[in-house]
Amino acid sequence: MFKIVLRKDAQLDLDEIFVWYEEQKEGLGFEFIDRFEEVLNKIAFNPRYTSFILEDARSASLKRFPMK
């Protein structure tokens, strides 16, 4: 299993996204975080689950929570 490190700016983004989803519907922010953590776990066990976007960064999508 690999260790995943979230940069400080990424954590701040996650906090903002959580708040935004909670404002849309109560509990939706928690669902987002749950899905995000599921993907992180998949990446930790199999880094090839994702695509490289930079030399040291990877990208994965959350089906119910698309990127805009």
C-alpha positions in Angstrom: 0.0 0.0 0.0 1.3 3.5 -0.9 1.0 6.6 1.3 -1.1 9.4 -0.2 -0.1 12.9 0.7 -2.6 15.7 0.2 -1.1 19.1 -0.2 -2.3 21.9 2.0 -4.1 23.7 -0.9 -5.8 20.4 -1.9 -7.1 20.0 1.7 -8.4 23.6 1.6 -10.2 22.9 -1.7 -11.8 19.7 -0.1 -13.0 21.8 2.8 -14.6 24.3 0.5 -16.2 21.6 -1.7 -17.6 19.9 1.4 -19.2 23.2 2.6 -20.6 23.8 -0.9 -22.2 20.4 -1.1 -23.6 20.7 2.4 -25.2 24.0 1.4 -26.8 22.3 -1.5 -28.2 19.4 0.5 -27.6 18.3 4.1 -25.4 15.2 4.1 -24.2 15.6 0.6 -20.8 17.0 1.8 -20.3 13.9 3.9 -21.2 11.6 0.9 -18.7 13.5 -1.2 -15.9 13.0 1.4 -16.9 9.3 1.7 -16.5 8.8 -2.1 -13.3 10.8 -2.1 -11.8 8.6 0.6 -12.9 5.5 -1.3 -11.0 6.6 -4.4 -8.0 7.5 -2.2 -8.0 4.0 -0.9 -8.2 2.5 -4.4 -5.2 4.7 -5.4 -3.2 3.7 -2.3 -3.6 0.0 -3.2 -3.3 0.4 -7.0 -1.7 3.7 -8.2 -2.4 2.6 -11.8 -6.1 3.1 -11.0 -5.5 6.8 -12.0 -3.9 8.8 -14.8 -0.9 11.0 -14.5 -1.6 14.7 -14.9 1.8 15.9 -13.8 5.0 14.0 -12.9 4.0 13.8 -9.3 0.2 14.2 -9.5 -2.5 11.8 -10.6 -6.2 12.4 -11.5 -9.3 10.3 -10.7 -12.9 11.2 -11.0 -15.8 10.6 -8.6 -18.8 9.5 -10.8 -21.5 11.1 -8.7 -19.4 14.3 -8.2 -18.0 15.4 -11.5 -15.3 18.0 -11.8 -16.4 21.3 -13.2 
